[in-house]
């Protein structure tokens, strides 16, 4: 059920007939035209579809709203509609012009309304142009003078309508598009504006030069020009406008246009053409352009009323045989008839025999009149008198082949029904594709519809039709307007009743039919319609349906002379004589001039001669004299084959048993009605045969016709032969060989009584008496006999019949008393007529067994060894040897064989010695094979199974050497790991020995087993040494010494790296472990394994990776170290990744000091030291001190430049350089330095300035 309270996501209503694209995009509005609203389903309305929706269930309801009309359709889901798409119709009364909001509501059973999306539609039911003719105006100068090379560039302006201020045509509306055909090339107007639709603005369509040239030249009467109109919802005008002609001569190279011989004044009547092809005439009189051997390819173009545009050219041309001449070729009838009520453009191209460029002709424009050739209605093969049987399994349609069919097209089949409640029913049926072979054959197409669809319309009506669908590749080439009529629809079948046909007319009269029989030699007859309530215009269709000759039909359309009269239809002698021994059903129907169809009853009769009753025969006794019971085991059939038997005759056959036989030996059949003329096969009971063995019976019959007295046949005497039985019918001891069918009985295998199984023979039946006994020789040589069944006490019963056997037993003691290799006989007899007289019993073949009364030993396999070599092969193990030696035990002095997978192996017979032991060498074993070997006793008993796998003899390989971490060590490379993992290949299940070294000095590292995929692996330990280890594997399964490839590996000692030196990079001084330094740029160096790499760390932080040189030395410079304690280590990037002993250095700040001021007479540095508190009478000074390398300092109260800045050198000293001090005059000043990184201040240095330079000592 639906979940009533769960919201459903319902899409908008699906209307298949709506416009392909919206007719308005803002808002989105879809178009509904006349065809969709009224034409597609004129009895029902507009087809709509919805569903399925989530949890769709029986009882859900759907209601469609159409504008202000609510519930225009209400659908309640039944069990056949659950989870399907619903097909519904908006009734015709709601199809009126206007814009409507369309939606639907689904109400799940027990739930609330769930609305769908809303769709806006525009319904327009007025056809552009209405019933009035379409008018266009072509300039008179063009009509009179035509178009040539001088004026073609100007084009041709065509005015739509009278251009007098009135609307251009009836029902003109904004959005209409006019479509002009200029010689079959289409030119469209822009959609009409409202002013143009009202006639207030002109509609001018200009035919440009390119279009004129594409359509081609045309002599008088010229290119045909017409137009039609489509409105906004693709309603099409009723017809084209009146044709106007324009002579075109712009291409002087064009050949004279061809003619169509069947035209009159350039008009082709396709109705008069009928089924004939057209005749195209090419006037080949210009010897400068036409040559013998040139080929003519005609071309036919046009747009049919239905279907896609046609552009046809034959695949092969027609050769010119004579020049000058008028050559004739054919235009296909199917192409010409499709263009009825449209224009035909006829032209040709001339393919030159000399290989020069093709020449093209002018075009001939032909108006085709006559009825459009529509696709024929499908034929309903199961129709009977205007009705269909609702119980049909399937409805068979036959679709007449149409020459317009093409490979890749598909036919969409429609079954449009009406239920007894007048509701429409339109199931979605599968497409019917058209294949290549069907096009080649050109035969009618078959299509079947599941008969289940008839149940819905049982008691209603149904009609059938189809549409010819085109591939998308074809539709994509059409414009929007061509696409509206590209799909062709067939004529609909008559509307058929679903149920019993309505037979309202009397059956016809057939002259010469007497008592339901028409003599076969009748020289023609008449089937007369006796019904006379007919009028002129009625059509009478007669059907003569013969069982042998098939259907013969005739018809007549009544006129003023024949209406109201009996209508005789002549029947030729051929359809009478050809149906001799068959039946005929004669009927007719009348298609009324007023529209309805009336159907008649059917007259059924036979065609033949009077009854000539002969003695019946037995089908199973082909010689008609005796009957072999074996030929009548499953059936006994009386055959009555007499001339003159008629439908409805009743036959009774009597089998009379031999005198003295029991009543069960006779049989009389139930009445047999003749339903099909000819040989009658009537079943008799088979059980009468056993009562008449080796006796004669009598066979006879009677035939009753209507109310006549039964007619008796002559009797036939038939001898019944004795029943032939063979050993397969005789009893058997089921513990004997082959389930009792063999000849050997092994008593030693019995664990209980022996079972004697009574057999099953032809004509076995309840009550037949049976006798059975066994007879043999005991171990002491005396006779053994036992009677198992006697006829007076034993008989066939129901159990025997149902299970097809009955068992009895002989005791185990009796069986064990029998002599070894003696014979045991089983005898059996039965009386098939149930007599207890043993002398009358039928003896069956005696079954003879050879008794084997030895204790058999179950054979065993105790050992399998390789040969040669003698190495034991355990069960399930592999070997590379192709020969093995088996040994085991079995019954002494017997012979056994070997079996593989339970199947006997040829040439393996083995003699078991008196001790019960055996041995055998099995050769020619195949590598890659698993053998499941067992010893097989002659009675088929198998020993235990011993599996061996013979594997291919593979030379060992050493494919991989890895270190302890699983990293591959390439050949001739080194590793730090003393643990090595070796891998390679060898023969599955074998062993290889691993060696390190060369020749006799090689050292064994152990033995590796080979796995089930032929791979081995082995771990070894090797010593550290620069001299390479020479590793290889040796086969332990070859007969000679076979070694693998060699892998050489050097093992290097895993030495921990060291840090041996820490120096100031600038000073080059060694910094002892754990000491302080003010240098922030240091250099580390140390040792490691040469050629490797180490990673330098400052605490946990990786600084860099450096290479170790060929001497085992490495070095790393580290700059910009912070003021803190640094712990430096190096980690080996090889081996186990050992880490060096840390080296610790503390980077400290140097105190900021101002160490002195030096005076100078000029900018050249002076050497006069000025002590703190001292005086200086000159102008230039220089200041120096110490601080943290690379820190920036600011000097305060230094004079000019005021507060100068300096940088501490890498060696920790700083100086300002000589400069002009204290420009402001005399006085004391204390100078200090400030570290801009740390903010610390130096000591102060005070000097007193005296301006002696004012006396000329300075400048």
BELCOR-V865504 format. One record per residue. N is the residue number from 1. PSI is psi in degrees with one decimal (NA if undefined). D_FIRST is the distance of its C-alpha to the first C-alpha in whole Angstrom. Layout:
N,PSI,D_FIRST
N,PSI,D_FIRST
//
This chain:
1,156.8,0
2,151.8,4
3,102.6,6
4,-28.6,8
5,2.3,12
6,124.4,12
7,141.0,14
8,142.3,14
9,98.5,17
10,120.7,17
11,168.0,20
12,160.3,23
13,136.8,23
14,117.9,24
15,99.8,27
16,-29.3,29
17,0.5,32
18,169.3,33
19,151.4,36
20,-38.9,36
21,159.4,37
22,144.6,37
23,-10.6,40
24,138.6,40
25,-11.7,39
26,89.7,40
27,169.9,38
28,120.0,35
29,135.5,35
30,151.2,34
31,139.9,36
32,116.5,36
33,-174.6,39
34,-42.2,40
35,-46.9,38
36,-42.2,35
37,-39.9,35
38,-26.7,37
39,-39.5,38
40,-42.0,35
41,74.6,33
42,-21.2,36
43,-11.7,34
44,-36.7,31
45,-149.7,31
46,121.8,30
47,130.2,27
48,154.3,24
49,148.9,21
50,155.8,18
51,178.4,15
52,160.8,13
53,169.6,12
54,135.3,10
55,34.8,6
56,135.4,7
57,162.8,5
58,135.4,7
59,-14.5,9
60,144.0,9
61,148.7,13
62,132.0,15
63,128.2,19
64,134.9,22
65,137.2,25
66,97.5,28
67,-127.6,31
68,-8.8,31
69,121.8,30
70,149.0,26
71,45.9,24
72,-20.3,26
73,131.7,23
74,124.9,19
75,128.1,17
76,125.2,14
77,125.1,11
78,-179.2,12
79,-26.4,11
80,-12.4,14
81,-6.5,13
82,131.9,10
83,31.7,11
84,167.9,15
85,126.3,17
86,137.6,17
87,125.2,21
88,168.7,22
89,130.5,26
90,120.7,27
91,154.5,30
92,-30.4,34
93,-19.4,35
94,-3.8,33
95,88.7,35
96,160.3,38
97,143.1,40
98,174.7,39
99,135.7,37
100,144.2,33
101,124.9,30
102,131.9,27
103,-179.8,24
104,162.4,20
105,132.9,17
106,129.5,14
107,103.2,12
108,148.9,8
109,119.6,8
110,4.3,10
111,-165.9,11
112,164.3,14
113,137.5,15
114,108.8,15
115,152.4,19
116,174.6,20
117,153.0,23
118,138.4,26
119,135.8,28
120,131.3,32
121,150.2,33
122,116.0,37
123,127.1,37
124,113.9,41
125,12.6,42
126,132.6,46
127,130.7,47
128,132.6,50
129,-22.0,53
130,-137.0,52
131,0.6,54
132,153.5,57
133,148.6,59
134,139.5,59
135,138.6,62
136,155.4,63
137,120.4,67
138,133.6,69
139,135.3,72
140,-34.4,75
141,-35.0,77
142,-42.3,74
143,-36.1,74
144,-45.2,77
145,-12.8,78
146,-164.7,75
147,131.6,74
148,-171.4,77
149,-18.6,77
150,-29.6,79
151,3.5,76
152,-31.1,73
153,-22.4,73
154,-19.1,72
155,-175.9,69
156,114.8,68
157,127.4,67
158,124.5,65
159,130.4,64
160,128.1,61
161,-174.9,62
162,-12.6,65
163,38.8,66
164,19.3,67
165,-4.0,65
166,162.9,63
167,146.7,59
168,-24.2,59
169,166.3,57
170,145.1,55
171,24.3,52
172,141.0,53
173,151.9,50
174,138.9,50
175,-14.0,48
176,149.7,50
177,127.4,51
178,135.3,54
179,106.8,54
180,134.5,58
181,112.9,58
182,96.0,62
183,33.0,63
184,-3.7,59
185,130.1,59
186,137.4,56
187,131.2,57
188,146.1,55
189,164.1,55
190,155.8,54
191,135.9,51
192,140.5,53
193,169.3,54
194,-37.5,54
195,-41.6,58
196,-39.3,58
197,-31.7,55
198,-4.1,58
199,7.4,61
200,-14.9,62
201,142.9,62
202,156.6,63
203,107.8,60
204,125.1,63
205,120.6,61
206,127.0,64
207,110.7,64
208,168.9,65
209,-40.9,68
210,-40.1,65
211,-42.5,63
212,-43.3,67
213,-37.4,68
214,-39.8,64
215,-29.3,64
216,170.9,68
217,154.3,71
218,123.7,71
219,176.0,75
220,135.4,75
221,-2.8,73
222,-176.1,71
223,134.4,67
224,132.8,65
225,124.9,63
226,168.9,60
227,159.4,57
228,173.0,54
229,139.3,52
230,135.9,48
231,-173.4,46
232,-25.4,44
233,16.7,41
234,27.3,43
235,138.0,44
236,143.6,47
237,154.2,50
238,-36.5,51
239,173.4,54
240,164.9,56
241,170.0,59
242,142.2,62
243,137.5,64
244,152.2,67
245,142.2,69
246,124.3,71
247,131.4,73
248,127.4,73
249,80.1,75
250,-12.5,75
251,104.1,75
252,-15.3,78
253,-10.1,77
254,138.4,75
255,163.9,76
256,137.6,76
257,147.0,72
258,167.9,71
259,152.2,71
260,112.7,69
261,-30.6,71
262,0.7,69
263,153.6,68
264,117.9,71
265,47.6,71
266,32.2,69
267,129.4,66
268,122.3,64
269,103.5,63
270,-23.6,60
271,-41.9,60
272,-33.3,63
273,-34.1,63
274,-132.1,60
275,6.3,60
276,151.3,63
277,156.6,63
278,160.9,65
279,113.5,68
280,129.3,69
281,124.7,73
282,121.2,74
283,95.8,78
284,69.2,79
285,-15.2,83
286,100.1,83
287,-12.5,85
288,-19.2,85
289,-29.9,81
290,134.7,80
291,150.1,82
292,134.0,81
293,-19.1,78
294,150.7,76
295,137.5,73
296,127.5,71
297,108.9,67
298,158.1,66
299,129.8,63
300,124.7,61
301,151.9,58
302,165.4,56
303,111.5,53
304,164.2,51
305,-38.0,50
306,139.8,47
307,170.6,46
308,164.7,47
309,149.2,51
310,130.1,53
311,92.9,56
312,132.9,58
313,136.6,61
314,156.0,62
315,-23.3,61
316,140.0,65
317,178.8,68
318,126.4,71
319,139.9,74
320,124.1,77
321,-19.5,80
322,138.4,82
323,127.4,83
324,152.5,84
325,169.2,82
326,103.8,79
327,141.3,76
328,139.0,73
329,174.3,69
330,148.1,66
331,124.5,63
332,135.5,60
333,-40.8,59
334,-35.3,55
335,-45.4,56
336,-43.1,58
337,-29.1,56
338,-22.6,53
339,17.5,55
340,142.5,56
341,28.2,56
342,-173.6,56
343,144.8,59
344,125.8,61
345,115.5,62
346,126.1,65
347,-176.8,67
348,163.1,68
349,148.4,69
350,112.1,72
351,115.3,72
352,137.3,76
353,-25.5,77
354,5.0,80
355,0.1,77
356,172.7,77
357,145.7,74
358,149.6,72
359,144.3,73
360,149.8,71
361,165.9,72
362,167.6,71
363,146.0,68
364,123.1,68
365,118.4,66
366,134.4,65
367,123.2,63
368,125.1,60
369,169.9,60
370,176.4,58
371,139.2,55
372,130.8,52
373,101.9,51
374,159.7,47
375,133.9,45
376,149.3,45
377,144.0,42
378,149.5,41
379,127.8,42
380,102.9,39
381,-25.6,41
382,5.8,39
383,136.8,40
384,107.6,42
385,46.7,44
386,17.8,41
387,160.5,38
388,137.5,36
389,119.2,34
390,-12.1,31
391,5.0,31
392,138.5,32
393,-35.3,31
394,155.7,32
395,120.4,33
396,124.6,37
397,147.1,38
398,121.9,41
399,118.7,42
400,133.2,46
401,132.9,47
402,138.1,48
403,-11.7,51
404,-9.7,49
405,144.0,46
406,150.5,47
407,134.2,46
408,-18.7,42
409,165.9,41
410,147.6,38
411,127.4,37
412,115.5,34
413,137.2,33
414,134.6,31
415,103.6,30
416,108.8,30
417,166.0,29
418,125.7,29
419,166.1,26
420,-25.5,28
421,13.3,27
422,22.1,28
423,141.2,25
424,153.3,26
425,118.7,25
426,84.9,25
427,152.3,24
428,107.1,25
429,156.7,27
430,149.2,29
431,153.9,32
432,94.3,35
433,154.7,38
434,124.6,42
435,170.1,44
436,-48.1,47
437,-32.7,48
438,-34.7,47
439,-41.8,49
440,-42.7,52
441,-38.3,51
442,26.9,51
443,163.2,49
444,149.5,46
445,138.8,43
446,147.6,40
447,137.0,36
448,141.8,34
449,134.2,30
450,129.3,28
451,-11.2,28
452,-26.1,24
453,-19.0,25
454,-24.8,27
455,-38.3,25
456,-35.0,23
457,17.4,26
458,123.5,28
459,-5.6,30
460,-144.6,31
461,167.3,32
462,148.4,32
463,160.8,35
464,146.8,35
465,177.8,37
466,162.5,37
467,145.5,38
468,106.0,40
469,143.4,38
470,151.6,41
471,154.0,40
472,-32.0,40
473,-31.0,44
474,-45.8,45
475,-31.7,43
476,-20.8,44
477,-7.5,47
478,149.1,47
479,172.5,47
480,-33.9,44
481,-39.5,46
482,-36.9,47
483,-24.3,43
484,-23.6,42
485,25.0,44
486,-24.6,44
487,120.8,41
488,142.4,42
489,137.4,40
490,165.9,41
491,144.6,42
492,149.4,40
493,167.3,40
494,152.8,41
495,120.4,38
496,145.2,37
497,147.3,36
498,107.4,33
499,-155.5,34
500,137.5,37
501,149.7,40
502,99.0,42
503,98.1,46
504,-0.8,48
505,150.0,51
506,156.1,53
507,156.5,54
508,162.9,57
509,133.0,60
510,115.6,62
511,134.2,65
512,-6.5,67
513,118.5,64
514,125.0,65
515,38.9,63
516,15.4,60
517,134.2,62
518,120.7,64
519,138.1,67
520,-25.7,66
521,15.7,70
522,127.1,69
523,64.6,70
524,153.0,68
525,-170.4,66
526,141.9,64
527,113.3,61
528,128.8,61
529,113.0,59
530,-13.3,60
531,130.7,57
532,2.6,60
533,64.5,58
534,163.0,57
535,164.8,58
536,134.8,60
537,-19.3,57
538,145.9,55
539,129.9,54
540,126.4,55
541,122.6,53
542,140.4,54
543,124.8,53
544,98.7,55
545,102.5,52
546,139.7,54
547,-22.2,53
548,-43.6,56
549,-6.0,57
550,-154.1,53
551,132.9,53
552,126.9,56
553,159.2,55
554,160.8,57
555,164.4,57
556,137.7,59
557,121.3,58
558,144.3,60
559,-165.1,63
560,-18.8,65
561,-37.2,67
562,-17.0,64
563,140.9,62
564,8.6,62
565,158.9,64
566,142.2,63
567,108.0,62
568,132.7,63
569,123.3,62
570,138.3,64
571,118.3,63
572,155.1,65
573,-30.6,67
574,-38.3,65
575,-3.5,61
576,-56.4,63
577,-39.5,65
578,-12.7,62
579,18.9,60
580,131.2,62
581,0.6,61
582,-165.6,57
583,161.6,56
584,137.2,55
585,116.8,52
586,129.0,54
587,174.7,52
588,163.9,52
589,158.4,50
590,121.4,51
591,111.2,50
592,143.5,51
593,-26.8,53
594,-9.9,50
595,-28.0,47
596,169.3,46
597,133.4,46
598,140.4,47
599,149.2,47
600,164.7,50
601,166.7,49
602,133.7,51
603,120.4,54
604,132.9,54
605,169.6,57
606,157.6,59
607,117.6,62
608,-151.5,64
609,178.7,67
610,156.5,68
611,127.4,67
612,86.1,69
613,122.0,68
614,163.5,69
615,134.6,69
616,161.8,66
617,168.8,65
618,122.3,64
619,-36.6,61
620,0.1,62
621,76.9,66
622,-22.0,67
623,-3.1,70
624,10.1,70
625,-36.2,73
626,159.3,71
627,121.3,68
628,119.8,67
629,-28.5,64
630,-21.3,63
631,-3.4,62
632,46.2,60
633,-43.4,58
634,-19.9,54
635,147.8,55
636,117.9,58
637,125.1,58
638,136.7,60
639,120.6,61
640,113.3,62
641,75.5,63
642,138.7,65
643,139.7,66
644,-0.3,65
645,140.5,62
646,158.9,59
647,134.9,56
648,-13.7,55
649,147.4,58
650,130.1,58
651,137.0,59
652,126.7,60
653,138.8,62
654,126.9,64
655,113.9,65
656,120.4,68
657,165.9,69
658,150.9,72
659,135.8,75
660,-9.0,75
661,159.1,71
662,157.5,68
663,-29.0,66
664,-8.2,63
665,2.0,65
666,158.0,65
667,137.7,62
668,129.6,61
669,161.4,58
670,158.1,55
671,134.8,56
672,119.5,54
673,132.1,54
674,114.5,54
675,-17.7,51
676,129.2,53
677,153.9,57
678,-159.3,59
679,128.0,59
680,125.8,57
681,114.5,56
682,123.1,56
683,140.2,55
684,162.1,57
685,134.6,57
686,-22.6,58
687,-12.2,59
688,-20.1,62
689,-48.9,64
690,-25.7,65
691,-6.5,67
692,21.9,69
693,137.0,70
694,36.3,73
695,172.4,74
696,139.0,73
697,169.1,71
698,135.1,70
699,132.4,68
700,171.4,67
701,165.3,65
702,150.5,65
703,128.8,63
704,129.6,62
705,117.0,62
706,-128.4,60
707,11.0,62
708,162.1,65
709,144.5,67
710,142.1,66
711,127.7,68
712,143.6,69
713,163.2,69
714,153.5,72
715,155.7,72
716,129.5,71
717,134.3,73
718,128.4,71
719,129.8,72
720,122.5,70
721,168.6,71
722,149.3,71
723,127.1,68
724,123.7,68
725,157.4,67
726,-175.3,67
727,-26.9,67
728,-21.0,63
729,-12.0,63
730,154.6,66
731,162.4,65
732,157.0,65
733,113.5,65
734,-15.8,61
735,-4.7,63
736,174.1,65
737,146.8,65
738,41.3,62
739,21.2,60
740,-13.8,63
741,-15.2,64
742,-176.5,66
743,0.6,70
744,135.0,70
745,110.4,70
746,100.3,70
747,-30.0,71
748,-18.7,71
749,-9.8,67
750,138.9,66
751,-3.0,65
752,-165.7,65
753,151.4,66
754,142.0,65
755,119.0,63
756,119.3,64
757,114.6,61
758,139.1,62
759,-171.8,61
760,119.2,59
761,164.2,61
762,138.9,60
763,23.7,60
764,143.9,60
765,157.0,59
766,140.2,59
767,-9.8,62
768,130.0,64
769,147.3,67
770,146.1,67
771,133.6,70
772,140.0,70
773,161.0,72
774,147.2,73
775,137.1,77
776,-159.8,78
777,131.0,81
778,169.1,81
779,-28.9,83
780,5.5,86
781,-5.8,86
782,162.3,86
783,143.0,83
784,129.6,80
785,139.4,78
786,127.1,75
787,122.1,74
788,-48.0,70
789,144.9,69
790,146.3,71
791,-30.4,70
792,-24.1,71
793,-15.2,69
794,138.5,66
795,161.9,64
796,135.6,60
797,-177.3,58
798,-36.0,54
799,-45.2,53
800,-44.4,56
801,-44.9,54
802,-40.8,50
803,-2.5,51
804,22.7,54
805,166.1,56
806,134.5,58
807,148.1,60
808,168.9,63
809,154.8,65
810,131.1,68
811,154.7,69
812,-36.7,70
813,-43.6,73
814,-43.4,74
815,-40.7,73
816,-13.1,74
817,-8.1,78
818,149.4,78
819,139.3,80
820,134.5,79
821,12.4,79
822,171.6,79
823,140.6,78
824,122.8,75
825,134.4,75
826,118.6,72
827,150.6,72
828,141.8,70
829,156.7,70
830,152.4,68
831,114.6,69
832,-17.8,66
833,13.2,67
834,14.8,67
835,148.0,71
836,5.0,72
837,108.8,75
838,-29.5,76
839,-19.8,78
840,0.0,75
841,149.1,73
842,120.5,72
843,135.6,73
844,156.9,70
845,139.8,72
846,131.6,73
847,128.4,71
848,130.0,73
849,143.6,72
850,121.5,75
851,128.4,74
852,115.5,74
853,52.5,75
854,156.1,76
855,108.7,74
856,143.5,72
857,134.1,71
858,122.5,68
859,154.7,69
860,157.1,69
861,121.2,69
862,-16.5,71
863,142.8,72
864,125.2,71
865,153.2,74
866,146.8,74
867,120.4,77
868,175.0,79
869,-44.9,79
870,10.5,78
871,132.4,75
872,138.7,73
873,104.6,69
874,157.1,67
875,129.7,64
876,5.1,61
877,159.8,64
878,163.3,65
879,151.3,68
880,-5.0,70
881,141.9,72
882,10.1,72
883,138.9,74
884,155.6,73
885,121.6,75
886,148.1,73
887,156.5,74
888,-160.0,73
889,159.2,74
890,-178.0,73
891,127.4,75
892,147.1,79
893,30.8,80
894,176.4,77
895,140.7,76
896,170.8,72
897,170.8,70
898,150.0,68
899,146.2,65
900,120.2,62
901,34.0,59
902,-3.1,60
903,131.4,61
904,131.4,65
905,126.9,67
906,152.1,70
907,37.1,73
908,22.4,73
909,135.1,74
910,135.7,76
911,128.1,79
912,131.4,78
913,171.6,82
914,-21.2,83
915,-1.4,82
916,20.3,78
917,151.5,78
918,156.7,77
919,150.5,77
920,135.6,76
921,119.4,76
922,123.5,73
923,178.8,74
924,35.0,72
925,150.8,69
926,126.5,67
927,146.0,66
928,12.2,62
929,138.4,61
930,123.5,60
931,129.9,62
932,91.5,61
933,141.7,64
934,156.5,65
935,137.0,67
936,119.9,67
937,159.0,69
938,-22.1,70
939,6.6,67
940,-5.3,64
941,136.8,64
942,148.8,63
943,-172.7,65
944,155.2,63
945,137.1,62
946,111.5,63
947,133.4,62
948,148.6,64
949,115.6,63
950,115.3,65
951,160.6,65
952,145.8,67
953,103.7,70
954,131.6,69
955,139.5,72
956,152.2,71
957,152.6,70
958,103.7,70
959,-21.6,68
960,138.0,67
961,121.0,69
962,153.4,67
963,-173.2,69
964,-15.1,67
965,2.8,65
966,15.5,63
967,131.4,65
968,135.2,67
969,108.7,70
970,157.0,72
971,136.6,74
972,22.3,78
973,179.2,76
974,166.7,77
975,159.6,75
976,-11.4,75
977,132.2,73
978,-7.5,75
979,119.0,72
980,141.9,71
981,118.1,68
982,140.8,69
983,150.3,66
984,-166.9,67
985,153.6,66
986,-176.9,68
987,133.8,67
988,133.8,64
989,-0.1,65
990,-166.6,68
991,147.6,70
992,151.8,72
993,134.0,75
994,133.1,75
995,150.1,79
996,114.1,80
997,-160.0,83
998,132.6,85
999,-141.7,87
1000,-21.7,89
1001,-5.8,88
1002,141.7,85
1003,130.0,83
1004,132.4,80
1005,0.9,77
1006,175.1,75
1007,133.0,73
1008,129.6,69
1009,151.4,67
1010,128.9,65
1011,-179.4,61
1012,-10.8,59
1013,15.4,58
1014,24.9,62
1015,145.9,62
1016,156.6,65
1017,150.1,65
1018,138.4,68
1019,135.1,69
1020,163.5,73
1021,132.1,75
1022,162.3,78
1023,157.6,81
1024,125.6,82
1025,140.8,84
1026,-28.5,84
1027,128.1,85
1028,140.1,82
1029,131.6,81
1030,104.8,80
1031,141.3,77
1032,166.6,76
1033,141.6,75
1034,131.5,76
1035,133.6,75
1036,14.4,75
1037,-8.0,74
1038,157.2,76
1039,-20.0,80
1040,-178.3,82
1041,115.1,81
1042,122.3,78
1043,155.4,78
1044,-179.8,75
1045,161.9,75
1046,139.0,77
1047,125.5,76
1048,131.9,78
1049,131.0,77
1050,140.4,80
1051,116.8,79
1052,146.0,80
1053,135.6,81
1054,88.7,78
1055,132.6,81
1056,138.8,79
1057,158.5,80
1058,155.2,83
1059,107.7,84
1060,-19.0,88
1061,139.3,89
1062,114.9,88
1063,149.8,90
1064,129.5,90
1065,-39.3,89
1066,-46.8,92
1067,-25.6,94
1068,9.5,94
1069,140.9,95
1070,136.7,93
1071,108.3,91
1072,158.4,91
1073,129.3,88
1074,5.2,87
1075,174.4,89
1076,156.4,89
1077,149.7,89
1078,-5.9,89
1079,130.0,88
1080,2.6,85
1081,110.0,85
1082,163.8,86
1083,125.2,86
1084,148.4,84
1085,156.9,86
1086,-161.3,85
1087,155.3,85
1088,-175.0,82
1089,126.8,81
1090,142.6,83
1091,-0.5,81
1092,-169.9,78
1093,147.7,76
1094,154.4,76
1095,128.5,74
1096,132.7,75
1097,143.9,74
1098,99.6,75
1099,-124.4,73
1100,-5.7,70
1101,126.3,70
1102,129.2,70
1103,-54.6,73
1104,166.8,74
1105,129.3,74
1106,157.4,77
1107,148.1,79
1108,129.9,81
1109,-178.1,85
1110,-16.7,86
1111,2.3,89
1112,18.5,86
1113,150.1,86
1114,160.3,84
1115,145.0,84
1116,128.0,82
1117,132.4,83
1118,121.9,81
1119,167.2,81
1120,42.8,80
1121,143.5,80
1122,163.1,79
1123,96.7,81
1124,-175.4,80
1125,129.3,80
1126,131.3,79
1127,109.7,78
1128,134.4,79
1129,161.9,77
1130,138.7,77
1131,131.8,74
1132,131.2,75
1133,41.0,72
1134,168.1,73
1135,-134.0,73
1136,3.4,71
1137,41.6,72
1138,156.1,74
1139,141.2,75
1140,168.0,79
1141,135.0,81
1142,149.5,80
1143,123.9,83
1144,135.2,83
1145,135.3,84
1146,124.1,84
1147,121.3,85
1148,163.2,87
1149,141.3,88
1150,137.5,91
1151,142.2,93
1152,119.8,94
1153,149.6,98
1154,109.8,100
1155,-15.6,103
1156,158.8,106
1157,134.5,107
1158,132.6,109
1159,160.2,111
1160,150.1,112
1161,-17.5,115
1162,-172.4,112
1163,-11.6,109
1164,130.6,110
1165,130.8,109
1166,167.5,112
1167,13.4,113
1168,115.2,114
1169,131.6,112
1170,109.1,112
1171,155.9,111
1172,128.3,109
1173,-4.3,111
1174,176.2,113
1175,154.1,115
1176,123.5,114
1177,-0.8,116
1178,179.2,115
1179,-31.3,112
1180,139.6,109
1181,163.0,108
1182,138.8,105
1183,141.2,103
1184,160.5,101
1185,-162.4,99
1186,155.8,97
1187,-171.7,93
1188,124.5,90
1189,136.1,89
1190,-3.5,87
1191,148.0,87
1192,139.5,88
1193,151.0,91
1194,128.4,92
1195,128.7,95
1196,139.8,96
1197,43.6,100
1198,-9.2,101
1199,-149.1,102
1200,131.9,101
1201,138.0,99
1202,131.5,97
1203,59.5,95
1204,161.8,95
1205,140.6,92
1206,165.1,93
1207,134.2,91
1208,133.5,92
1209,167.3,93
1210,-23.8,91
1211,5.5,95
1212,2.1,94
1213,158.3,97
1214,155.5,97
1215,154.2,99
1216,-20.1,99
1217,163.2,102
1218,135.6,105
1219,169.6,104
1220,113.0,106
1221,159.4,106
1222,72.4,106
1223,-3.9,107
1224,-5.2,107
1225,-163.1,111
1226,165.8,112
1227,169.7,111
1228,145.8,109
1229,139.6,106
1230,120.5,103
1231,134.4,101
1232,160.7,98
1233,141.0,95
1234,127.4,91
1235,114.8,89
1236,-11.1,86
1237,-46.1,83
1238,-17.0,84
1239,3.5,86
1240,153.6,89
1241,149.1,93
1242,178.8,96
1243,155.9,99
1244,154.7,101
1245,115.7,104
1246,129.5,107
1247,154.3,109
1248,127.7,112
1249,133.5,112
1250,128.7,116
1251,67.5,116
1252,-17.3,119
1253,-12.3,118
1254,-18.2,118
1255,18.9,122
1256,8.0,121
1257,-9.2,120
1258,173.2,117
1259,NA,115
//
